[in-house]
Amino acid sequence: MSEVHPQVARALALHPLIKQEGDAFNKQRQLTPPIVNALKESTFFRMLQPRSIGGMEMKPSDFARVTEALASADGSVAWVVCQGNGCSMSAAYLEPNVAKEIFGPIDGILAWGPPGAPFEAERVEGGYCISGTWRFASGSQNATWLGAHMKVAGTRETRTMLFPKSSVTMVDIWHTLGLRGTASNEYVVKDLFVPADHTMLRDQAVDRREQGPLYRFGSSQLYSAGFAGVGLGLARGMIDAFLSLPATKVSRGAAKPMRENNVVQSQLAQCEAKWHSARAFHHNTLDEIWDYVVRNGEMTEHHAAMMRLTSTWAINQSREIASTMFHCAGSVAVFEDQPFERRLRDINTVSQQSQGRQLHYESVGQIMLGLPPENQF
């Protein structure tokens, strides 16, 4: 048996606190201070940051194990950690003094919404002037910095702008089915000046200042690795919750206990096999690509496709597992005080995000057949 990564052990040690605070941050739609403080003190937001500023430069499969361990207790906690770490990869593309300014303090946490908004940045002396509105800034309540990916007016260049959260207007829009604790809210920026050294060409070699193998992976690829871990953790939590039901539980109208039901026995075994298979595919793929990058410096297009495939597969298999276990648990699963309904809401919300969309299968198939992908990959 392989040794448990220290950060995975820290994640498992947080389970009692997460359970204690879960109802509160689910109702408040943001993580509570005790959870946020524990995450910061245990350096969960530094896993993908460069060692030069105190980060871990954690390899992708270990990162996925940590998000999985957190998600087995609660999806929102794991999602916020994953998002914050993906954003923090910005540190590898900034001047060292700027990276330390933003990420050096214990509360130096960055959040942003996805690219694609139609706003443009205007070049001005010393930097850029920006205005716009962005959504889905997961972890916005505990962030001290926000970012925006924007076209630069008059060019084909897309730059990422970083600015203090205090300079924006936050809008509470996060009233959702699942992942309620992520505070994935909207923010509005109006005529804000952003110094040039607080901007970057995200994931572009021309701005890359860190040479470790981790930064040969794009931030979107690390998001996919971590969010797949979130899905796997939610599915694991659902299986374990089912196994913790009383052995004597009898469904209404049934002649014998649930554990003696042949359909339940079969579905449980198949879910366990699906979970281990998806997890092994995910970790093995990530480790194979990591080893290749360590040896050769860059990954291939095939590797990028496989990263997309394994993360999409893990998320969707996790959704199927959670749904099956939810139905196996019977009517008890619908109650808020039971450990089922929130996990079901969370995994369905995870699968609705871009990381889990079915369209990725088509794109991967096209690449495997030597065709250019028709959709953004």
Order of alpha helices (4+ residues) and beta strands (2+ residues): alpha-alpha-alpha-alpha-alpha-alpha-beta-beta-beta-beta-beta-beta-beta-beta-alpha-alpha-alpha-alpha-alpha
